[in-house]
Amino acid sequence: MIKTYYVYILASKRNGTLYIGVTNELTRRVLEHKNKVIKGFTEKYGVDKLVYYEDYVNIEEAIKREKAMKKWNREWKVKLIEKNNPNWNDLCK
């Protein structure tokens, strides 16, 4: 069985606080953020709307992409989100 890994961006609201993460179970992980299961940044700032994600079959590639995206300036992240999700819809409802 091929495993899938996801690099994802969460937002608190349109043009709000952003969070980038990586997981092998996107729905479960986003629900953990929504339900504030894990204390920390996303819980503190209310960052729980899935606005963007990419999928990978190789965990090393996913982690490399996550680390690269975390170094991007905010404008690049917003452009990536708006190219694929112009209304900043929550992709995990």
Secondary structure, 3 states (H helix, E strand, C coil): CCCCEEEEEEECCCCCCEEEEEECCHHHHHHHHHCCCCCCHHHHHCCCEEEEEEEECCHHHHHHHHHHHHHCCHHHHHHHHHHHCCCCCCCCC
